[in-house]
């Protein structure tokens, strides 16, 4: 779990609390989605923020922080909710930081909540050491102490969940979405082959690490073959991502998770969920009977092949979906190959190597460069091709990766910028217009950094980017003054 991504425990909701009885009432009486998910407040960091996004703890809160849980030394609190707390901790035996999720199963006055919390704990405790896959967050340990049950997982520094990239103004590149879903599909195939159905695949349960890798998290309501521990009564999951068979309380197979992953991909590509409704009953009805809006009507540049892959994953009939996560991943591989040919894009590792050599990135750590890479897109320009036009509004920063560009203002040539130079300072002023025209002088490769996506990177990376960018701008102004 990420130390800088606040987590919260979401309340349990039952049919009795939802008003009119749904026609999709399950065979057993309760519906729950008591999940851990990323707080909406953690999704955006102000561009100029140089402090932690966490609010300062009061002295009383600090005093209540336990020194140890089991053998683990507590560093700080990551998140808190009605069902428990998440801590960043240190394992002295292995010399590594870990995340500890503590369920308050014996302190809540709500007996139903206590029962569900304990079920979730037992389900995850049953998974200790069970799933060893690079794209599944490993569960290292579990235990009980002083009436509290806790789960110990890997701590992934700087990671955030895919929920941050589900807004229309903050979408990832199409080929990046394909790659991330591909990794998630393979990870699910691994889990399914070991008899585990996750049952709650959604953007906030898929983490993106600083090196663009994926971790599937939170197996609290997973179904495990031949295990009664995982049998939480009723329908379990997050409604917007439930498969039709989950909604109807029909026995689940691995294809239910693949449907949920298809819903996640739909949202990552479009910035909207496949189905939206004003109340739960209408939402469940849509999941069972309605067809989501075609992806190309929401984002026209999505290729037809990718839209077809998503549509197949979202088939109502499980038998018409992909049989396994490997089948899903194989289709995504074919789409990804076409996208790469279409974009003629350099591999990310090659991109990283190029950036490492640029003077702009000399002060950046490896992790910070990867963060900027994810917030950017690359584009090639031919000789004399216009990159930025004077008078237009644009919220992107530009860094020249290869080649040279010419700068003009009011039709007058002002000079040239070389590899490693940057431009686009008006992005710091909301609504400001470009003050110069930038044209390619020969073949040029430019990295465009979205100011919106840059708000998603760590505060440390933002500060580094701001310092280097502004220093470059100041240096350019001083040079212009000396030459005049």
Secondary structure, 3 states (H helix, E strand, C coil): CCCCCCEEECCCCCHHHCCCCCCCCCCCCCEECCCEEECHHHHCCCCCCCCCCCCCCCHHHHHCCCCEECCEEEEEEEEECCCEEEEEEEECCCCEEEEEEEECCCCCCCHHHHHHHHHHHHHHHCCCCCCCCCCECCEEEEEEECCEEEEEEECCCCCEEHHHHCCCCCCCCHHHHHHHHHHHHHHHHHHHHCCEECCCCCHHHEEECCCCCEEECCCCCCEECCCCCCCCCCEECCHHHCCHHHHCCCCCCHHHHHHHHHHHHHHHHHCCCCCCCCCHHHHHHHHHHCCCCCHHHHCCCCCHHHHHHHHHHCCCCHHHCCCCHHHHHHHHHHHHHHHHHHHCCCCHHHHHHHHHHCHHHCCCCHHHHHHHHHCEEEEEECCCCEEECCCCECCEEEEEEEEEEEEEECCEEEEEECCCCEECHHHHCCCCECCCEEEEEEEEEEEEEEHHHHCCCCHHHHHHHHHHHHHHHHHHHHHHHHHC
